[in-house]
Amino acid sequence: MTPSKSRLALAAIATAVSLAACTSATDQAATSASASTASTSAQAGKVSANTADESQIATALQAAGVANAERWAREVVEYRPYDAGDSDLTSLRQNLAKYNPGEETVNKIVSALTP
C-alpha cells in the first residue's frame, strides 16, 4: 500500500471512530434527558387517569397519602374514560362519592391525577 493510501485509510478509520463516539455521547445525553423528564413527572406525582395502568395510579395515590391506594386505583380505572378537558375530574369525583370516602380522600385522589 502506498503512503498516501495508508494516510487515507487511517483518516477514514479516525473519522469513523470519531463519529461513533459522538453518536454514542448524543444517545447517552438523550437517554439522560428522557430519564430526567420521567423523573420530574414521577416527582410531580400526577399520572393520567385515562392512560396510566392501575399500578401506576396506585403508586401515585399512595404518594399523595391516599389510604388503601390499590382499592381506589381500581375505582379510577373502572370509571374510565374521563373528559380530557375536565381538569377537576368531576365525573370521577361523582363516581367516588358513591363509596362515601370523604372529601379529603377524594381531593387527595384527584390531586394525584390528570385527565
C-alpha positions as a Python dict, from the first residue, in 0.01 Angstrom:
ca = {
    (1, 'M'): (0, 0, 0),
    (2, 'T'): (132, 342, -86),
    (3, 'P'): (188, 602, 186),
    (4, 'S'): (-95, 822, 54),
    (5, 'K'): (-337, 527, 59),
    (6, 'S'): (-228, 443, 415),
    (7, 'R'): (-292, 800, 527),
    (8, 'L'): (-629, 798, 357),
    (9, 'A'): (-722, 468, 524),
    (10, 'L'): (-610, 597, 866),
    (11, 'A'): (-805, 918, 816),
    (12, 'A'): (-1118, 718, 727),
    (13, 'I'): (-1079, 499, 1035),
    (14, 'A'): (-1023, 802, 1260),
    (15, 'T'): (-1333, 970, 1120),
    (16, 'A'): (-1544, 660, 1172),
    (17, 'V'): (-1427, 622, 1533),
    (18, 'S'): (-1488, 990, 1600),
    (19, 'L'): (-1841, 976, 1458),
    (20, 'A'): (-1921, 664, 1659),
    (21, 'A'): (-1806, 838, 1978),
    (22, 'C'): (-2019, 1145, 1900),
    (23, 'T'): (-2326, 935, 1827),
    (24, 'S'): (-2278, 741, 2150),
    (25, 'A'): (-2244, 1062, 2352),
    (26, 'T'): (-2554, 1206, 2184),
    (27, 'D'): (-2754, 889, 2255),
    (28, 'Q'): (-2641, 895, 2619),
    (29, 'A'): (-2738, 1261, 2654),
    (30, 'A'): (-3081, 1195, 2502),
    (31, 'T'): (-3135, 895, 2730),
    (32, 'S'): (-3031, 1101, 3029),
    (33, 'A'): (-3266, 1386, 2933),
    (34, 'S'): (-3552, 1141, 2887),
    (35, 'A'): (-3487, 982, 3226),
    (36, 'S'): (-3473, 1327, 3384),
    (37, 'T'): (-3811, 1419, 3235),
    (38, 'A'): (-3964, 1093, 3355),
    (39, 'S'): (-3819, 1153, 3699),
    (40, 'T'): (-3964, 1503, 3710),
    (41, 'S'): (-4306, 1366, 3613),
    (42, 'A'): (-4281, 1100, 3878),
    (43, 'Q'): (-4182, 1359, 4138),
    (44, 'A'): (-4485, 1567, 4048),
    (45, 'G'): (-4682, 1253, 4134),
    (46, 'K'): (-4953, 1304, 3875),
    (47, 'V'): (-5045, 1031, 3634),
    (48, 'S'): (-5317, 1015, 3371),
    (49, 'A'): (-5645, 875, 3495),
    (50, 'N'): (-5715, 775, 3135),
    (51, 'T'): (-5389, 611, 3029),
    (52, 'A'): (-5187, 506, 3334),
    (53, 'D'): (-5220, 145, 3436),
    (54, 'E'): (-5370, 51, 3770),
    (55, 'S'): (-5035, 1, 3943),
    (56, 'Q'): (-4910, 343, 3829),
    (57, 'I'): (-5227, 503, 3961),
    (58, 'A'): (-5194, 317, 4291),
    (59, 'T'): (-4835, 437, 4327),
    (60, 'A'): (-4939, 798, 4261),
    (61, 'L'): (-5227, 771, 4507),
    (62, 'Q'): (-5001, 624, 4771),
    (63, 'A'): (-4753, 910, 4718),
    (64, 'A'): (-5044, 1153, 4765),
    (65, 'G'): (-5122, 995, 5102),
    (66, 'V'): (-5437, 808, 5000),
    (67, 'A'): (-5516, 520, 5234),
    (68, 'N'): (-5596, 192, 5056),
    (69, 'A'): (-5449, 326, 4731),
    (70, 'E'): (-5488, -4, 4544),
    (71, 'R'): (-5863, -10, 4600),
    (72, 'W'): (-5905, 349, 4484),
    (73, 'A'): (-5685, 283, 4181),
    (74, 'R'): (-5927, 5, 4077),
    (75, 'E'): (-6214, 251, 4103),
    (76, 'V'): (-6031, 513, 3897),
    (77, 'V'): (-5969, 257, 3622),
    (78, 'E'): (-6327, 125, 3639),
    (79, 'Y'): (-6486, 459, 3556),
    (80, 'R'): (-6271, 546, 3254),
    (81, 'P'): (-6265, 735, 3025),
    (82, 'Y'): (-6255, 1085, 3168),
    (83, 'D'): (-6310, 1403, 2970),
    (84, 'A'): (-5967, 1536, 2873),
    (85, 'G'): (-6086, 1893, 2929),
    (86, 'D'): (-6209, 1829, 3284),
    (87, 'S'): (-5902, 1906, 3493),
    (88, 'D'): (-6110, 1873, 3814),
    (89, 'L'): (-6217, 1519, 3716),
    (90, 'T'): (-6579, 1594, 3803),
    (91, 'S'): (-6715, 1260, 3678),
    (92, 'L'): (-6456, 1071, 3882),
    (93, 'R'): (-6548, 1273, 4191),
    (94, 'Q'): (-6916, 1188, 4136),
    (95, 'N'): (-6843, 817, 4097),
    (96, 'L'): (-6617, 804, 4402),
    (97, 'A'): (-6884, 978, 4611),
    (98, 'K'): (-7090, 656, 4586),
    (99, 'Y'): (-6844, 496, 4827),
    (100, 'N'): (-6853, 780, 5084),
    (101, 'P'): (-6474, 819, 5101),
    (102, 'G'): (-6489, 1171, 5243),
    (103, 'E'): (-6395, 1496, 5073),
    (104, 'E'): (-6033, 1483, 5191),
    (105, 'T'): (-5979, 1139, 5036),
    (106, 'V'): (-6142, 1241, 4708),
    (107, 'N'): (-5929, 1556, 4695),
    (108, 'K'): (-5612, 1351, 4753),
    (109, 'I'): (-5711, 1106, 4478),
    (110, 'V'): (-5782, 1383, 4228),
    (111, 'S'): (-5463, 1569, 4327),
    (112, 'A'): (-5259, 1272, 4203),
    (113, 'L'): (-5431, 1252, 3864),
    (114, 'T'): (-5467, 1433, 3537),
    (115, 'P'): (-5745, 1352, 3289),
}
